[in-house]
Amino acid sequence: MTVLLPRFIKVITLGVAADHSLEADAPLPVGASAAIGSFDGVHIGHQHVIESAIRAAKTKGMPSAVICFDPHPQSFFHKDGKAFRLMQLSQQLRAFEALGVDYAFALTFDAHLSSLSAEDFARLILRDYLKLSHVSAGFDFQFGKRGGGHAKDLVAFGDQLGFTTDILPCQTDAEGHKLSSSAVRDALLAGDASLATEILGRPQAYLGEVIHGAKQGRTIDFPTLNLTLGDYLRPRYGIYVTQTALPDGRVINGVSNIGVRPTVGGDIELLETYLFDFREEVYGQVVETRLLDFIRPEAKFNSFDEMKIAIQGDAAKARAYFQA
Protein backbone atom coordinates (compact mmCIF):
# COMPACT_ATOMS: atom_id res chain seq x y z
CA MET A 1 0.00 0.00 0.00
CA THR A 2 1.50 3.31 -1.10
CA VAL A 3 0.98 6.11 1.42
CA LEU A 4 1.95 9.75 1.54
CA LEU A 5 5.13 10.16 3.60
CA PRO A 6 6.54 13.42 5.01
CA ARG A 7 8.65 15.61 2.77
CA PHE A 8 9.99 18.14 5.23
CA ILE A 9 11.53 15.94 7.92
CA LYS A 10 14.25 13.33 7.58
CA VAL A 11 12.97 9.87 8.52
CA ILE A 12 15.68 7.44 9.64
CA THR A 13 14.88 3.80 10.41
CA LEU A 14 17.04 2.24 13.12
CA GLY A 15 17.50 -1.34 14.26
CA VAL A 16 19.53 -2.96 17.05
CA ALA A 17 21.68 -5.88 15.88
CA ALA A 18 22.40 -9.06 17.86
CA ASP A 19 25.70 -7.55 19.09
CA HIS A 20 23.78 -4.46 20.25
CA SER A 21 25.25 -2.29 17.52
CA LEU A 22 22.87 0.09 15.77
CA GLU A 23 21.99 -0.15 12.09
CA ALA A 24 20.65 2.99 10.40
CA ASP A 25 19.48 3.54 6.85
CA ALA A 26 20.91 7.09 6.71
CA PRO A 27 23.59 9.19 8.44
CA LEU A 28 22.58 10.37 11.91
CA PRO A 29 22.81 13.97 13.11
CA VAL A 30 24.93 14.85 16.14
CA GLY A 31 23.54 16.58 19.20
CA ALA A 32 19.84 16.39 18.38
CA SER A 33 17.20 17.24 20.97
CA ALA A 34 14.66 14.41 20.89
CA ALA A 35 11.21 13.62 22.25
CA ILE A 36 10.84 9.91 22.97
CA GLY A 37 7.75 7.74 23.31
CA SER A 38 5.32 5.48 21.50
CA PHE A 39 3.27 8.54 20.48
CA ASP A 40 0.27 6.51 19.30
CA GLY A 41 -2.25 9.16 18.30
CA VAL A 42 0.18 12.11 18.64
CA HIS A 43 -2.50 13.68 20.84
CA ILE A 44 -2.20 17.08 22.49
CA GLY A 45 -0.27 15.62 25.44
CA HIS A 46 2.23 14.07 23.03
CA GLN A 47 2.44 17.36 21.17
CA HIS A 48 3.53 19.12 24.37
CA VAL A 49 6.36 16.59 24.81
CA ILE A 50 7.49 17.10 21.23
CA GLU A 51 7.26 20.89 21.55
CA SER A 52 9.50 20.66 24.64
CA ALA A 53 12.18 18.92 22.55
CA ILE A 54 11.83 21.52 19.80
CA ARG A 55 12.28 24.37 22.32
CA ALA A 56 15.40 22.70 23.73
CA ALA A 57 16.77 22.23 20.21
CA LYS A 58 16.34 25.92 19.45
CA THR A 59 18.00 26.89 22.75
CA LYS A 60 20.97 24.63 22.05
CA GLY A 61 21.16 25.43 18.36
CA MET A 62 20.74 21.75 17.52
CA PRO A 63 18.31 19.80 15.30
CA SER A 64 15.05 18.51 16.79
CA ALA A 65 13.90 14.91 16.58
CA VAL A 66 11.25 12.42 17.65
CA ILE A 67 12.11 8.83 18.63
CA CYS A 68 9.21 6.42 18.11
CA PHE A 69 8.90 2.64 17.94
CA ASP A 70 7.67 0.42 15.13
CA PRO A 71 5.90 -1.83 15.76
CA HIS A 72 4.33 -0.44 18.91
CA PRO A 73 5.85 -2.28 21.94
CA GLN A 74 2.40 -3.53 22.96
CA SER A 75 2.01 -5.16 19.54
CA PHE A 76 5.36 -6.90 19.98
CA PHE A 77 4.62 -8.28 23.44
CA HIS A 78 0.95 -9.13 22.79
CA LYS A 79 0.92 -10.41 19.22
CA ASP A 80 -2.47 -12.06 19.67
CA GLY A 81 -4.05 -9.17 21.52
CA LYS A 82 -6.92 -7.01 20.37
CA ALA A 83 -6.23 -4.35 17.77
CA PHE A 84 -5.57 -1.06 19.56
CA ARG A 85 -3.59 1.31 17.31
CA LEU A 86 -4.81 4.86 16.78
CA MET A 87 -2.32 5.55 13.98
CA GLN A 88 -0.18 3.89 11.39
CA LEU A 89 3.48 4.88 11.32
CA SER A 90 3.00 6.98 8.19
CA GLN A 91 0.30 9.00 9.98
CA GLN A 92 2.59 9.52 12.97
CA LEU A 93 5.37 10.76 10.73
CA ARG A 94 3.08 13.27 9.05
CA ALA A 95 1.92 14.49 12.49
CA PHE A 96 5.56 14.94 13.56
CA GLU A 97 6.21 16.88 10.37
CA ALA A 98 3.27 19.19 11.07
CA LEU A 99 4.82 20.09 14.43
CA GLY A 100 8.05 21.21 12.75
CA VAL A 101 10.42 18.41 13.76
CA ASP A 102 13.67 18.03 11.79
CA TYR A 103 14.18 14.26 12.18
CA ALA A 104 12.11 11.20 13.01
CA PHE A 105 14.01 8.18 14.33
CA ALA A 106 11.85 5.06 13.90
CA LEU A 107 13.35 2.37 16.17
CA THR A 108 12.47 -1.18 15.16
CA PHE A 109 11.02 -2.76 18.29
CA ASP A 110 12.10 -6.41 18.32
CA ALA A 111 13.78 -9.00 20.54
CA HIS A 112 17.17 -7.28 20.29
CA LEU A 113 15.89 -3.86 21.33
CA SER A 114 13.61 -5.26 24.04
CA SER A 115 16.54 -7.15 25.60
CA LEU A 116 18.49 -3.98 26.40
CA SER A 117 18.48 -2.95 30.04
CA ALA A 118 17.34 0.58 30.84
CA GLU A 119 20.95 1.61 31.41
CA ASP A 120 22.11 0.07 28.12
CA PHE A 121 19.26 1.74 26.27
CA ALA A 122 20.23 5.15 27.67
CA ARG A 123 23.94 4.63 27.16
CA LEU A 124 24.01 2.81 23.82
CA ILE A 125 20.95 4.21 22.03
CA LEU A 126 20.54 7.70 23.41
CA ARG A 127 24.18 8.67 24.02
CA ASP A 128 26.56 6.52 21.97
CA TYR A 129 24.52 5.97 18.81
CA LEU A 130 22.12 8.92 18.58
CA LYS A 131 24.47 11.31 20.42
CA LEU A 132 21.57 13.29 21.83
CA SER A 133 22.02 16.57 23.64
CA HIS A 134 18.55 16.53 25.20
CA VAL A 135 15.61 14.13 25.74
CA SER A 136 11.99 15.07 26.49
CA ALA A 137 9.49 12.44 27.67
CA GLY A 138 6.14 12.09 29.38
CA PHE A 139 5.83 11.31 33.09
CA ASP A 140 4.77 7.72 32.35
CA PHE A 141 7.52 6.85 29.84
CA GLN A 142 9.12 3.44 30.41
CA PHE A 143 12.16 1.99 28.66
CA GLY A 144 14.57 -0.92 28.80
CA LYS A 145 13.97 -4.61 29.43
CA ARG A 146 10.50 -5.29 30.89
CA GLY A 147 9.95 -1.54 31.16
CA GLY A 148 12.51 -1.39 33.97
CA GLY A 149 13.41 2.24 33.37
CA HIS A 150 11.06 5.08 34.31
CA ALA A 151 11.04 8.81 33.72
CA LYS A 152 13.03 9.54 36.90
CA ASP A 153 15.67 7.04 35.75
CA LEU A 154 15.93 8.85 32.42
CA VAL A 155 16.74 12.04 34.33
CA ALA A 156 19.45 10.24 36.33
CA PHE A 157 20.97 8.67 33.21
CA GLY A 158 20.95 12.05 31.53
CA ASP A 159 22.93 13.53 34.41
CA GLN A 160 25.44 10.67 34.20
CA LEU A 161 25.73 10.48 30.43
CA GLY A 162 25.70 14.16 29.51
CA PHE A 163 22.28 14.95 28.03
CA THR A 164 19.64 17.23 29.56
CA THR A 165 16.10 16.02 30.17
CA ASP A 166 12.59 17.41 30.50
CA ILE A 167 9.86 15.20 31.97
CA LEU A 168 6.37 16.54 31.37
CA PRO A 169 3.62 15.90 33.96
CA CYS A 170 0.24 14.36 33.18
CA GLN A 171 -1.60 16.66 30.80
CA THR A 172 -5.31 17.52 31.04
CA ASP A 173 -7.59 19.82 29.08
CA ALA A 174 -9.72 22.66 30.45
CA GLU A 175 -12.50 20.21 31.36
CA GLY A 176 -10.10 17.92 33.22
CA HIS A 177 -9.99 15.19 30.57
CA LYS A 178 -6.69 13.32 30.63
CA LEU A 179 -4.79 13.80 27.40
CA SER A 180 -3.64 10.25 26.79
CA SER A 181 -3.89 7.52 24.20
CA SER A 182 -5.93 5.40 26.61
CA ALA A 183 -8.40 8.28 27.02
CA VAL A 184 -8.76 8.49 23.23
CA ARG A 185 -9.41 4.75 23.07
CA ASP A 186 -12.01 4.97 25.84
CA ALA A 187 -13.77 7.79 23.97
CA LEU A 188 -13.81 5.84 20.70
CA LEU A 189 -15.07 2.67 22.37
CA ALA A 190 -17.93 4.75 23.75
CA GLY A 191 -18.61 6.22 20.31
CA ASP A 192 -17.64 9.69 21.52
CA ALA A 193 -15.87 10.91 18.38
CA SER A 194 -16.09 14.53 19.53
CA LEU A 195 -14.21 13.84 22.77
CA ALA A 196 -11.60 11.85 20.86
CA THR A 197 -11.12 14.86 18.58
CA GLU A 198 -10.66 17.18 21.58
CA ILE A 199 -7.94 14.98 23.06
CA LEU A 200 -6.18 14.32 19.77
CA GLY A 201 -6.40 17.87 18.48
CA ARG A 202 -7.71 16.40 15.22
CA PRO A 203 -10.31 13.74 14.31
CA GLN A 204 -9.44 10.08 14.67
CA ALA A 205 -8.52 8.93 11.14
CA TYR A 206 -8.43 5.53 9.43
CA LEU A 207 -5.99 5.14 6.55
CA GLY A 208 -6.39 2.32 4.07
CA GLU A 209 -6.65 1.10 0.52
CA VAL A 210 -10.12 1.11 -1.00
CA ILE A 211 -11.20 -2.49 -1.62
CA HIS A 212 -14.04 -4.09 -3.55
CA GLY A 213 -17.04 -4.99 -1.44
CA ALA A 214 -20.28 -6.82 -2.16
CA LYS A 215 -21.54 -3.64 -3.90
CA GLN A 216 -24.91 -4.00 -2.15
CA GLY A 217 -24.93 -0.29 -1.39
CA ARG A 218 -25.25 0.44 -5.09
CA THR A 219 -28.56 -1.41 -5.18
CA ILE A 220 -30.09 1.13 -2.77
CA ASP A 221 -28.31 4.19 -4.28
CA PHE A 222 -25.68 4.39 -1.53
CA PRO A 223 -22.37 3.18 -3.04
CA THR A 224 -19.58 3.04 -0.48
CA LEU A 225 -15.80 3.11 -0.22
CA ASN A 226 -14.70 0.11 1.82
CA LEU A 227 -11.64 -0.10 4.07
CA THR A 228 -10.49 -2.94 6.31
CA LEU A 229 -9.57 -1.88 9.84
CA GLY A 230 -6.27 -3.75 10.14
CA ASP A 231 -4.43 -2.94 13.39
CA TYR A 232 -6.66 0.01 14.22
CA LEU A 233 -8.72 0.11 17.38
CA ARG A 234 -12.34 -0.79 16.62
CA PRO A 235 -14.50 2.10 17.82
CA ARG A 236 -18.08 1.57 18.86
CA TYR A 237 -19.88 -0.02 15.94
CA GLY A 238 -22.26 2.40 14.32
CA ILE A 239 -22.88 5.27 11.95
CA TYR A 240 -20.57 8.30 11.96
CA VAL A 241 -20.37 11.69 10.31
CA THR A 242 -17.08 11.59 8.43
CA GLN A 243 -14.75 13.32 6.01
CA THR A 244 -12.51 11.40 3.64
CA ALA A 245 -9.24 12.72 2.24
CA LEU A 246 -8.40 11.50 -1.26
CA PRO A 247 -4.86 11.11 -2.65
CA ASP A 248 -5.25 14.26 -4.75
CA GLY A 249 -5.90 16.37 -1.65
CA ARG A 250 -9.69 16.67 -1.92
CA VAL A 251 -11.63 16.20 1.31
CA ILE A 252 -15.18 14.90 0.79
CA ASN A 253 -17.98 14.97 3.36
CA GLY A 254 -19.85 11.76 3.99
CA VAL A 255 -21.38 9.25 6.35
CA SER A 256 -19.78 5.96 7.41
CA ASN A 257 -20.73 2.65 8.94
CA ILE A 258 -18.21 0.81 11.09
CA GLY A 259 -19.14 -2.75 11.90
CA VAL A 260 -20.03 -6.12 10.42
CA ARG A 261 -23.24 -5.28 8.48
CA PRO A 262 -25.62 -7.62 10.36
CA THR A 263 -28.54 -6.98 7.98
CA VAL A 264 -26.67 -8.69 5.12
CA GLY A 265 -25.10 -11.38 7.29
CA GLY A 266 -21.65 -9.80 7.27
CA ASP A 267 -18.87 -11.19 9.43
CA ILE A 268 -15.93 -8.97 8.39
CA GLU A 269 -15.33 -5.65 10.13
CA LEU A 270 -15.33 -2.84 7.60
CA LEU A 271 -15.35 0.92 7.45
CA GLU A 272 -17.89 1.71 4.71
CA THR A 273 -18.24 5.33 3.62
CA TYR A 274 -20.85 6.98 1.45
CA LEU A 275 -19.34 10.17 0.02
CA PHE A 276 -21.82 12.92 -0.74
CA ASP A 277 -22.18 13.85 -4.41
CA PHE A 278 -19.27 11.62 -5.43
CA ARG A 279 -19.39 8.93 -8.10
CA GLU A 280 -15.74 8.34 -9.07
CA GLU A 281 -14.02 4.93 -9.00
CA VAL A 282 -11.16 4.92 -6.46
CA TYR A 283 -10.50 1.20 -5.96
CA GLY A 284 -6.87 0.59 -5.02
CA GLN A 285 -6.31 4.16 -3.92
CA VAL A 286 -5.29 5.01 -0.37
CA VAL A 287 -7.73 7.28 1.45
CA GLU A 288 -8.06 8.54 5.01
CA THR A 289 -11.47 8.69 6.68
CA ARG A 290 -11.91 10.92 9.73
CA LEU A 291 -14.57 10.40 12.41
CA LEU A 292 -16.36 13.64 13.29
CA ASP A 293 -19.53 12.66 15.16
CA PHE A 294 -21.55 9.60 16.17
CA ILE A 295 -25.08 9.25 14.78
CA ARG A 296 -26.36 5.89 16.06
CA PRO A 297 -25.26 2.33 16.88
CA GLU A 298 -25.12 -0.32 14.16
CA ALA A 299 -28.45 -2.12 13.81
CA LYS A 300 -29.91 -5.16 12.09
CA PHE A 301 -32.93 -4.38 9.90
CA ASN A 302 -35.70 -6.67 8.75
CA SER A 303 -35.34 -5.77 5.08
CA PHE A 304 -33.26 -3.84 2.58
CA ASP A 305 -36.08 -1.29 2.29
CA GLU A 306 -36.02 -0.69 6.03
CA MET A 307 -32.24 -0.35 5.92
CA LYS A 308 -32.43 2.11 3.02
CA ILE A 309 -34.82 4.34 4.95
CA ALA A 310 -32.46 4.33 7.94
CA ILE A 311 -29.45 5.16 5.76
CA GLN A 312 -31.36 8.03 4.14
CA GLY A 313 -31.99 9.40 7.63
CA ASP A 314 -28.33 8.96 8.57
CA ALA A 315 -27.19 10.80 5.45
CA ALA A 316 -29.63 13.64 6.15
CA LYS A 317 -28.27 14.00 9.70
CA ALA A 318 -24.69 14.02 8.41
CA ARG A 319 -25.50 16.69 5.81
CA ALA A 320 -27.18 18.76 8.53
CA TYR A 321 -24.02 18.43 10.65
CA PHE A 322 -21.96 20.05 7.91
CA GLN A 323 -24.55 22.74 7.21
CA ALA A 324 -24.57 23.67 10.90
N, C-alpha and C positions, 0 to 999 in steps of 0.2 A: 504494500500500500504506500503510495507516494504522498507525503504530507509536506506542508509548507514549513520550512525550518527558518530560524532567525538569520538575518543578513548582517546585523549590526553588532553582534557579539561573536567572539571566537569560542566555538564549542570544542572542547578537548575531552576525548574519552580515555579513561585511565583504568588499568587493571593491575592487580597485585599478582605477581608470579609466585611459583612454589617456593622460591628462595627468598621471598618477601621483597624482591626488587619491584620497581614500578615500571609498567609499560605504558607509554603514552603515544597517541597517534599524531602528535604535533609538538613542537617545542613549547616548553612551559615558561611563563614569565617569572621574574624574580621579585620577591617582596610584595606580592599581591595582598590586599585586604579582603578576606573572604567571609561570607556568611555560610554556615554549614547546617544541614538538616535534611530531612526527607522532603519537606516542602510540597507535600501532596495537597493540591488545591491552590497553593500560593495565595492564601487568604490574607486578610488585612494584617493579622498578627505576623505572618511570615514576611509580609512586605516591610513591616517595621524592623525586623531582624536584618533584612537585606539592605534597607536604607541606612542602618547603623554601620554596616560594612562599607557602604559607598561613602558615608561621611568620613570614616577613618581613612579611607583611601585618598580622599581629597586633602585631608589634613597632612598625611604623610607624603603626598605627591607620588602615590603608587597606583597601579591599576586595581580595579575592583573585580571581585569574582564571587560566584556562588558554587558551593560544593554540594552536589546532590547524589543520590544513589539510584542505580538502575540494575536489576529490578528493585522495587521497594523492599527493604529488609523483611517486612512482614510477609511479603510474597515468597521470599526465599525460605523462611523458617516454617511457613504454613502453606505448603504447596497445594494442599487439598482443601484449604479454607474457602470461605465464601468470598466472592468478588467484593472488593472494597475501594478500589482506586477512584479518586475524583478526577484525575488527569492522566493523560499519556505523557511520556517524556517530551514529545515534540510540543505539547501545549505548555508544559512547564518552561521549556526553553524560550518560547515566545513571550511568556509572562515575565521571565527574567529580563529579556531584551527590552520590554516595555518600561521596566524600572530603571534602565540606563546602565546595566552592568556591562563591564568590558569582557569578562570571560565566564564561561560555565564549565566547570570540571565535573563530568559525569563519571563517578566511580562505579565500576562494575561490582555489584555486591554478590560475592560467591564464597565458597568454602575458604579460599585463601584470605580474603579480606576479613571474613568473620572470625578467623582464628587469631587475628592480631589482638594482643592485650591492649587495654586502654593506653598504657604508657607507650607501647610500640606504635600504636596508631598516631599518637601525638608526635612522637619523635620521628618515625620514619615517614609518615604521610604528610603531616602538617609542616614539620620543620625541614627534614632532609630532602624530601622529594619536591614538595610544592614551594618550599622556602617562603612561607607566609610571614608577613610582618604583623598581621592582625587577624583575629578570628572573632566573629559575632555569632551568637547562638541563642536559642530560646532557653528558658529556665528548665525545661523538661528534656533537653537534649541528652541522649545517652550514646556512648560509643565504646568500641572495644568488645572483646569476647564476652558474650552473654550480657551485653549492655552494662559491663562493669564500671565504665567511666560515666560520671555525671557532670553537670555544668560546673560545679565547684571544683572538680578535678581538672577540668579544662583550664580554669583560671590558674590553678597551681602549676600545671604543666607549662602554661604560657610563661609564667614567672621564671621557671627553670630553664626553658628552652629558648627564650628570647623573643616571643611574640606577645603583643598586647591582646586583651580580650574584652568583650562587652557581652554580658549576659542579660538578656531582656526579661523582665518579669512577665507573669501571665497577663495577657492583653484582654480587655473587655471593651464593648462599645458603650454608647451613652445610656442604653437601656440595661446594661449589666450582662449582656450575652457574652459568653466566653468566645473569643476569636480563636477557634481551633478546628482542626480537620474533623475531630470527633463530633464537634458541635454541628458542623456542616452535614455530616452523615446523619446525625439524629434528625436534623431538619428535613433532609430529603426522604428519610424513611417515614416521616410523618406527612410527607406531601407538601411541606411548607417551603415552596420554591422561593418565596419572597424573603424569608428569613435566611435561607442559604445564600441568596444574592447579597444580603446585607453583610454577612460574615465574610464572604469571598471578595466583595468589592466588585463583583461581576456575576452574571448568571452562571449557574452550573452548565457545562457544555459537554456534549457527547460527540466525539470525532469518529468518523468511520466511512467506509466505502459503501456506496449505495448498491444494494443487491437486488436481484429479482425476487419478488414475492409471489404469492398465489394470484395476484392481480384481481382479487375479489372487490377491492375498493372501486375499481373502474366500473364494475357492474352497477354501482349505486351512485356514480358520478363523483366519487371521492378518491381519485388515484393518490397513492402515497409513495413517498420515498422511504425505503426500509433499511435500517441499520441494525446489525447485531450489537449486543452490549459488551461483549468481550470481558475484559477485566474490570469494567466500571461497576461501581456500586449500583445496585438496583434500587431506584427510589420507589416510593409507594406506587403501586400499579394504578394507572388511571389516565385521565385526559388532562393535558397541559396546554396552556398558551405558550407558543414557542416562536423563535426566530431561527432561521437556518442560513448560515453563511456558505455561499457557493465558492468554488475555486477562483472565479473571476472577480471576487470581491463583493458581489451583490449580496444583500441580506434581505431575505424574503420572510414576511410574516406568515404564520400558519398555526395549526393546531395539531397536537401529537397525541398518540396513544402509546403508553408504555405498558407492556404486559404480554399475555399469552393468547389473546383473542379467543376467549371461551365460547363465544357465539358460533364460531366456525370450527370448534374443536381443536384449536391451536395448542401446541405444547412447546413451542420455541419462543423464548423471550425476545421481543423485537421492540425497537423504537420506530413507529410508523408515523410519518408526518405528511399531512395534507397542506401544501403550500397554496396560499390564496392567489388566484389569477395567474397560475403558472402551469404550463403544459409542455415543458421541454423534457427531453429524454436525458437523464444524467446518470444512467447506470455505469458503474465502474469509477465514477468520480468520488473524490473525498470531500465530504461536507461536514459542517459542525452545527449541531442543533442545540440551542440554548433554551433552558427552562425558565419561563418568566412567571407563570402563575398556575395554580392548580384549579381545575374546573370541577372534576368529580372522580370518584373511584371507578375502576374498570368494572363493567357489569356484563352479565350474560343475558342476551335478549331471546325472546321466543321465536323471532323471525327476522329475516333480512329487512323487511319493511319497518319493523319496530326499531331495528338498529339504525337504519337510515334516518329516521325521524330524530333519534337521539343525537346522531352525528351532526345533523343540520342545526340542532340546538347548540351543540358544542361550538360549531364553527361561528354561529351568530354571537355567542358570548365572547369568543376570542376576537372577532372583529370589533366588538364593542369595547373590549379592553384597549385595543390600539387607538380607537377613536377617542377614548377618554383621555 
